[in-house]
Amino acid sequence: MKDIIILTLRTAVGVCAAGLLLIFLINILSSITNVGSIAGAIACFWILCMTIAPVHEWLVQLFSHTVATRFIYRFVCVCMAVFIAYGAAVTAAMAVCASVKPKENATVIVLGAQVKNGGPSTMLRGRILAAETYLKQHPDAKAVLSGGKGEDEAISEALCMYNELVKSGIDGDRLYLEDKSTNTTENFKFSQEVIEKNGLNKDLVVVTDGFHQLRARIIIHQLGIKESVGTCNADTSFLYLPTFVVREWFALPFQVLFR
């Protein structure tokens, strides 16, 4: 019975690893090549090797010839196990931070994302749709649209969001543009200035992708923002989600240590 349970668990983990590996490889082949897709692919490949018994046994034999090779094998296994455990803990924290309910009619801060020549990128469109839904459900709420203009963007991210929201029926008088920021820290810092200048409700609801909410909350804490902060999450395509979740695993320590 014990052997059956172990075999079932190994099979389940292996299947999950294989599926995620395929997603990471699709991302890499689609030019979404960053630390998330690369590290995710390596971790899933390692898990796959550990769960396929013949491959695992072959690796053990391959690295068993000398003290040095045995040390290398064990060192890699420990590092990968620690990395995956860390990632699991961070992902759980992401899920918790993405589920914080905002206060009624809180001021919306919509975090920008890339603007392409034809309009908002897939990620930015998801955030626009989430903001639209929240604003229609809370007609007294107002929003700060935050995002500057990159060198490869025709217009600022804030203006792109404004145009799309107005097209969807949101009154432009409810929308305030913050078009100077170049990163998430500046998004919040400059948005706070807009909120103060216009006397908006200081209770906040952050519109971004769910995987981004943990880092957003850390930045809010670093900036000393004390008001209530809730979340409103964009729908992220599952094809891209694993890559960006793993990328956040790397971004968070840098945000904490080198802000």
Buried (B, 14 or more C-beta within 10 A) or exposed (E): EEEEEEEEEBEEBBEBBBEBBEBBBBBBEEEBEBEBBBBBBBBBBBBBBBBBEEEBEEBEEEBEEEEEEEEEBEEEBEEBEEBBEEBEEBBEBBEEBBEBEBBEBBBBBBBBBBBBEEBBBBBBBBBBBBBBBBBEEBEEBBBBBBBBBEEEBEEBBBBBBBBBBEEBEBEEEBBBBBBBBEEBBBBBBBBBEBBEEEEBBBBBBBBBBBBBBBBBBBBBEBEEBEBBBBBBBBEBEEEBBBBBBBBBBBBBEEBEEEE
